[in-house]
């Protein structure tokens, strides 16, 4: 759909070289066809106009200014155009958002983009919606497109990235990742790792991967193994991969030996993403241990008393003598218990997990031995 907006309103020209002090414009057009969207500063010099835009102040010679568009009139034009967009016309709404961006109506552009993503977020990939690129340069949480971050502003962007407005959250996450590389905001990012919202945790991990602050890898590994959200664990694994730390395999192989199946599953997810062949030996051992379990834990307890006595004699007759060889026996009495502990079992890997281990071994090694532990152990010995 092509949106036809109201004709451009000529609210003020500068042919006479002056600006009425009360005019607070959003778009200043020049003779060359360029436009600056922002706010005209009242203290502009006599021969130029200073417009504060997202990218900073822009100075335009007064003789080049041909048109000024006022915010109130632009908003009225936008509302009129919105009424002409049919319900469910997402392309038309995106065109309106693009127009609002070019006119400096940044809050309205974000609201329109939010409405589009809200309409498609259930059951569809939000990344498939082509939002105007300029949308990612608008202010969020009072933070513009350029400049440095401090801990407070970084947290404001992190908080916005986990909000319920999808377009605003995307823009906030983009802004944080763009600006975090210029500033040390690792404290805010580490705080974000503990946030209850998975999207905030993922955004913090993605920003940490770009900057790689010192002393953060342990916290990232915690998210990689213990976070309840699979997408957060994947983001943490990508962050660890960006760090390039060789020692990350050691907590993963330790996790494979634990009794918690969710921890073992998280470790296998990370190993698969990292494709680290150093985990092969541990995976083979876990496959054997998981196949050899005997179910319930059993205990054998014996409390007995043994008493020895002379049971009989073996008699031998020799020349001029009789020899009696005593036969010693033992009486044993007491209590013997053979107990199976209810509710306690040896670790026996479920069939689905054994298949997962076998598939991961094949992925890491290229060998197709399935769940045949003997063949895996023989192959592993050959490799050594």
C-alpha positions in Angstrom: 0.0 0.0 0.0 1.2 3.5 -0.8 0.4 6.1 1.9 -0.6 9.5 0.6 -0.1 12.0 3.4 -1.4 15.5 3.6 0.4 18.1 1.5 3.5 19.5 3.1 2.6 22.5 5.2 4.6 25.7 4.5 4.6 27.1 8.0 7.6 29.5 7.7 10.2 30.5 5.2 13.5 32.3 5.8 13.7 34.3 2.7 14.0 37.4 4.8 16.7 35.9 7.0 14.8 35.7 10.3 13.3 33.1 12.6 10.3 33.8 14.9 11.5 33.0 18.4 8.3 31.0 19.1 8.9 28.5 16.3 10.0 25.1 17.5 10.4 23.1 14.3 11.0 19.4 13.7 12.1 19.4 10.0 14.1 22.1 8.3 14.4 21.8 4.5 17.2 23.4 2.5 17.4 24.5 -1.1 19.6 21.5 -2.0 16.8 19.1 -1.0 18.3 18.0 2.3 16.3 18.0 5.5 17.3 18.1 9.2 14.9 16.7 11.7 15.2 18.0 15.2 14.7 21.1 17.3 15.7 24.6 16.3 17.8 26.2 19.0 16.4 29.6 20.0 19.9 31.1 20.4 21.0 30.4 16.8 23.4 33.0 15.2 22.0 35.7 12.9 23.2 34.1 9.7 22.5 30.4 10.4 20.1 28.0 12.0 21.2 25.3 14.5 19.1 22.2 14.5 19.7 19.6 17.3 19.3 16.2 15.6 19.9 12.7 16.8 23.5 12.9 15.4 24.1 16.2 17.2 23.7 19.8 16.3 23.6 20.8 12.6 24.3 24.4 11.5 22.4 25.4 8.3 23.0 28.8 6.7 19.7 30.8 6.9 19.8 31.6 3.2 19.6 27.9 2.4 16.5 27.3 4.5 13.3 27.1 2.3 10.8 25.3 4.6 10.1 24.6 8.3 7.6 22.0 9.3 6.0 22.2 12.8 5.6 19.2 15.1 1.9 19.8 15.9 1.0 20.0 12.2 3.1 16.9 11.4 1.3 14.9 14.2 -2.1 15.9 12.8 -1.0 14.8 9.3 0.2 11.5 10.8 -3.0 10.8 12.7 -5.1 11.5 9.6 -3.0 9.1 7.6 -3.3 6.4 10.3 -7.1 6.6 10.0 -6.8 5.8 6.3 -4.7 2.7 6.9 -6.8 -0.5 6.9 -6.7 -2.7 9.9 -4.1 -5.4 9.5 -2.3 -3.5 6.7 1.2 -4.0 8.2 3.1 -2.7 5.1 1.1 0.5 5.3 1.9 0.9 9.0 5.6 0.4 8.3 5.4 3.1 5.6 3.8 5.4 8.1 6.6 4.6 10.6 9.2 5.4 8.0 7.5 8.8 7.2 7.3 9.6 10.9 11.1 8.9 11.2 11.8 11.3 8.3 9.7 14.0 10.0 11.4 13.6 13.4 8.4 12.0 15.1 10.5 9.3 16.8 8.1 8.3 19.5 5.3 7.9 17.0 7.6 5.8 14.7 8.4 3.5 17.6 4.7 3.1 18.5 3.8 2.2 14.9 6.7 -0.4 14.8 5.5 -1.8 18.1 2.0 -2.3 16.7 3.4 -4.1 13.7 5.5 -6.5 15.7 2.7 -7.1 18.2 0.5 -8.2 15.3 3.0 -10.8 14.1 4.8 -11.9 17.2 2.7 -15.0 17.8 3.9 -17.8 15.8 6.1 -15.8 13.5 9.7 -14.7 13.4 10.0 -11.0 14.2 13.2 -10.7 12.3 11.3 -11.3 9.1 9.5 -8.0 9.5 11.6 -5.3 7.7 11.6 -2.3 9.9 13.0 1.0 8.6 16.8 1.0 9.3 16.6 4.6 10.7 14.4 3.3 13.5 17.4 1.8 15.2 18.9 5.3 15.6 16.0 6.9 17.6 16.3 7.6 21.3 15.3 5.0 23.8 15.2 5.6 27.5 16.4 9.1 26.8 19.6 7.8 25.2 20.5 8.9 21.6 22.4 7.2 18.8 25.8 8.6 19.7 27.9 9.1 22.8 29.1 7.0 25.7 27.3 5.0 28.3 27.6 4.9 32.1 26.3 2.2 34.4 22.9 3.9 34.8 22.2 4.5 31.1 23.4 1.0 30.2 21.0 -0.5 32.7 18.2 1.7 31.3 18.8 0.2 27.9 19.0 -3.3 29.3 15.7 -2.8 31.2 14.0 -1.5 28.0 15.3 -4.5 26.0 13.2 -6.7 28.2 10.1 -4.6 28.0 6.8 -5.6 26.5 7.1 -3.3 23.5 8.8 -5.4 20.9 10.2 -2.7 18.6 11.4 -0.6 21.5 13.1 -3.7 23.0 14.9 -4.4 19.7 16.1 -0.8 19.3 17.2 -0.7 23.0 19.2 -3.9 22.6 20.8 -2.6 19.3 21.7 0.6 21.0 23.3 -1.1 24.0 25.4 -3.4 21.9 26.5 -0.5 19.7 27.5 1.8 22.6 28.7 -0.7 25.2 31.9 -1.4 23.2 32.9 2.3 23.8 32.4 2.2 27.6 33.1 0.0 30.6 29.6 -0.9 31.7 30.4 -4.5 32.7 28.8 -4.0 36.2 25.4 -3.2 34.6 25.8 -6.2 32.1 26.7 -8.6 34.9 23.7 -7.3 36.9 21.6 -8.1 33.8 22.7 -11.8 34.0 20.6 -12.1 37.1 17.5 -10.5 35.8 14.4 -12.7 35.8 13.6 -11.7 32.2 15.3 -14.1 29.7 15.5 -11.4 27.0 17.5 -9.1 29.4 19.9 -11.9 30.2 20.4 -12.7 26.5 21.0 -9.0 25.6 23.6 -8.7 28.4 25.4 -11.8 27.2 25.5 -10.5 23.6 26.9 -7.2 24.8 29.5 -9.0 26.9 30.6 -11.0 23.9 31.4 -7.7 22.0 33.5 -6.1 24.8 34.8 -9.2 26.7 35.5 -7.5 30.0 38.0 -9.2 32.4 36.7 -11.4 35.2 33.4 -12.2 33.6 33.9 -15.7 32.2 32.9 -17.5 35.4 29.5 -15.7 35.5 29.0 -16.5 31.8 29.8 -20.2 32.3 27.1 -20.2 35.1 24.5 -19.0 32.6 25.8 -21.5 30.1 25.2 -24.5 32.4 22.5 -23.4 34.9 20.2 -21.0 33.2 16.7 -22.4 32.8 16.1 -20.8 29.4 17.7 -22.7 26.4 18.2 -19.5 24.4 20.0 -17.9 27.3 22.3 -20.9 27.5 23.0 -20.7 23.8 23.8 -17.0 24.0 26.2 -17.7 26.9 27.9 -20.4 24.9 28.4 -18.0 22.0 29.8 -15.5 24.4 32.3 -18.1 25.8 33.2 -18.9 22.2 33.9 -15.2 21.6 36.2 -15.2 24.6 38.3 -18.0 23.1 39.1 -19.5 26.5 40.6 -23.0 26.2 39.8 -24.0 29.7 36.0 -23.8 29.3 35.9 -27.5 28.4 36.8 -28.5 32.0 33.6 -27.4 33.7 31.7 -29.0 30.8 33.2 -32.4 31.3 32.7 -32.2 35.0 29.0 -31.4 34.4 28.8 -34.6 32.3 29.6 -36.6 35.4 26.9 -35.2 37.6 23.7 -36.9 38.6 21.5 -34.0 37.5 20.2 -34.9 34.0 19.4 -31.2 33.2 23.0 -30.2 33.9 24.3 -33.0 31.7 21.9 -31.9 28.9 23.1 -28.3 29.2 26.7 -29.5 29.0 26.0 -31.5 25.9 24.3 -28.5 24.3 27.4 -26.4 24.9 29.8 -29.0 23.7 27.8 -29.4 20.5 28.0 -25.6 19.9 31.7 -25.4 20.7 32.4 -28.7 18.8 35.2 -29.4 21.3 36.6 -32.9 20.6 38.3 -32.9 24.1 35.0 -34.0 25.5 34.9 -37.3 23.5 36.6 -39.5 26.2 34.3 -38.3 28.9 31.3 -38.9 26.7 32.4 -42.5 26.0 32.8 -43.0 29.8 29.4 -41.6 30.5 27.9 -43.8 27.8 29.4 -46.9 29.6 28.3 -45.8 33.0 24.8 -45.0 31.8 24.5 -48.4 30.1 25.8 -50.4 33.1 23.6 -49.1 35.9 21.6 -51.7 37.8 18.6 -49.7 38.8 17.9 -49.5 42.6 20.7 -49.2 45.0 21.2 -52.4 47.1 23.1 -53.0 50.3 24.1 -56.3 52.0 24.6 -56.1 55.7 25.7 -59.1 57.9 26.1 -59.0 61.7 27.2 -62.6 62.8 29.0 -64.5 65.5 31.2 -67.5 64.7 32.0 -70.3 67.2 34.5 -73.0 66.5 34.2 -76.5 68.1 35.6 -80.0 67.7 33.1 -81.9 65.5 34.8 -85.3 65.2 38.1 -87.1 65.0 39.8 -88.8 62.2 41.3 -92.0 63.6 44.4 -93.5 62.2 46.0 -96.7 63.5 49.7 -96.9 63.3 52.1 -99.5 64.5 51.7 -99.8 68.3 49.7 -96.5 68.3 46.3 -94.9 67.7 46.3 -91.3 66.4 43.1 -89.1 66.7 43.1 -86.1 64.3 40.4 -83.6 65.5 37.9 -82.2 62.9 37.1 -78.5 63.6 33.8 -77.0 62.5 32.3 -73.5 62.9 28.8 -72.5 64.1 27.7 -69.1 62.7 24.6 -67.2 63.9 23.4 -63.6 63.6 21.5 -61.3 61.3 21.9 -60.8 57.5 20.1 -58.0 55.7 19.8 -57.6 51.9 18.2 -54.2 51.4 17.1 -52.2 48.3 16.8 -48.5 49.2 13.4 -47.3 48.0 13.5 -44.1 46.0 17.3 -44.2 45.5 18.8 -45.5 42.3 22.1 -45.8 40.7 22.6 -43.4 37.8 21.3 -45.2 34.8 21.1 -43.0 31.7 17.6 -43.0 30.0 17.5 -44.4 26.5 16.9 -40.9 25.0 20.0 -39.5 26.7 22.1 -42.5 25.6 21.0 -41.8 22.0 21.8 -38.2 22.5 25.4 -39.0 23.7 25.9 -41.4 20.7 24.7 -38.7 18.3 27.0 -36.2 19.8 29.9 -38.6 19.6 29.2 -39.1 16.0 29.0 -35.3 15.4 32.3 -34.7 17.1 34.2 -37.6 15.6 32.5 -38.6 12.4 32.3 -42.2 13.6 29.0 -44.1 13.5 29.2 -46.6 16.4 25.8 -45.8 17.9 25.6 -47.0 21.5 28.2 -49.7 21.1 30.5 -48.8 24.0 33.1 -51.5 23.2 33.6 -50.0 19.7 33.9 -46.5 21.0 36.4 -47.5 23.6 38.4 -49.4 21.0 38.4 -46.4 18.6 39.4 -44.1 21.4 42.3 -46.4 22.3 43.5 -46.3 18.7 43.4 -42.5 18.7 45.5 -42.3 21.8 
